[in-house]
């Protein structure tokens, strides 16, 4: 193991290479997700709404309920309902 200035070179290289591989995988997954959205759009779905639904599905019920309550309050305050 090469040690330069207190840094273990082999260990550092291992971390960097793992991160680089993960970044490549992430880029490939992002491309796959874009393809699915493009397919959905081609079939008439609103991608913008789909992204919002995905965001909402990630939230737990209490957070989602709070968001909807505050959103409704703001819309009423602005005369949007």
C-alpha positions as CSV (number, residue, x, y, z in Angstrom):
1,X,0.0,0.0,0.0
2,X,1.5,3.4,-1.0
3,X,1.4,5.9,1.7
4,X,1.9,9.5,0.6
5,X,1.6,12.3,3.1
6,X,-0.4,10.1,5.5
7,X,-2.8,9.0,2.7
8,X,-3.2,5.3,1.8
9,X,-3.1,5.5,-2.0
10,X,-4.5,2.0,-2.7
11,X,-7.4,2.5,-0.3
12,X,-8.1,6.0,-1.8
13,X,-8.0,4.6,-5.4
14,X,-10.4,1.8,-4.4
15,X,-12.9,4.3,-3.0
16,X,-12.6,6.5,-6.1
17,X,-13.0,3.6,-8.5
18,X,-16.1,2.4,-6.6
19,X,-17.6,5.9,-6.7
20,X,-16.9,6.1,-10.5
21,X,-18.6,2.7,-11.1
22,X,-21.6,3.8,-9.1
23,X,-21.8,7.1,-11.0
24,X,-21.8,5.2,-14.3
25,X,-24.6,3.0,-12.9
26,X,-26.5,6.1,-11.8
27,X,-26.2,7.6,-15.3
28,X,-27.5,4.4,-16.9
29,X,-30.4,4.3,-14.5
30,X,-31.2,7.9,-15.2
31,X,-31.3,7.2,-18.9
32,X,-33.6,4.2,-18.3
33,X,-36.0,6.4,-16.2
34,X,-36.0,9.1,-19.0
35,X,-36.9,6.3,-21.5
36,X,-39.8,5.2,-19.3
37,X,-41.1,8.8,-19.0
38,X,-40.8,9.2,-22.7
39,X,-42.7,6.0,-23.3
40,X,-45.5,7.1,-20.9
41,X,-45.6,10.5,-22.6
42,X,-45.9,8.8,-26.0
43,X,-48.9,6.9,-24.6
44,X,-50.6,10.2,-23.5
45,X,-49.7,10.4,-19.9
46,X,-48.7,13.8,-18.3
47,X,-45.1,13.3,-17.2
48,X,-45.1,16.4,-15.0
49,X,-48.1,14.9,-13.0
50,X,-46.4,11.5,-12.9
51,X,-43.3,13.1,-11.3
52,X,-45.5,14.7,-8.7
53,X,-47.3,11.4,-7.9
54,X,-44.0,9.7,-7.5
55,X,-42.9,12.4,-5.1
56,X,-46.1,12.1,-3.1
57,X,-45.8,8.3,-3.0
58,X,-42.4,8.7,-1.3
59,X,-43.9,10.7,1.5
60,X,-45.6,9.1,4.5
61,X,-49.3,9.7,5.0
62,X,-48.9,12.3,7.7
63,X,-46.5,14.4,5.7
64,X,-48.8,14.0,2.6
65,X,-51.9,15.1,4.6
66,X,-50.0,18.1,6.0
67,X,-48.9,19.1,2.6
68,X,-52.4,18.9,1.2
69,X,-53.9,20.8,4.1
70,X,-51.4,23.7,3.8
71,X,-51.7,23.7,0.0
72,X,-55.5,23.9,0.3
73,X,-55.1,26.8,2.9
74,X,-52.8,28.7,0.6
75,X,-55.1,28.2,-2.4
76,X,-58.1,29.5,-0.5
77,X,-56.1,32.5,0.8
78,X,-55.4,33.4,-2.8
79,X,-59.0,32.8,-4.0
80,X,-58.1,29.9,-6.1
81,X,-60.9,27.7,-4.9
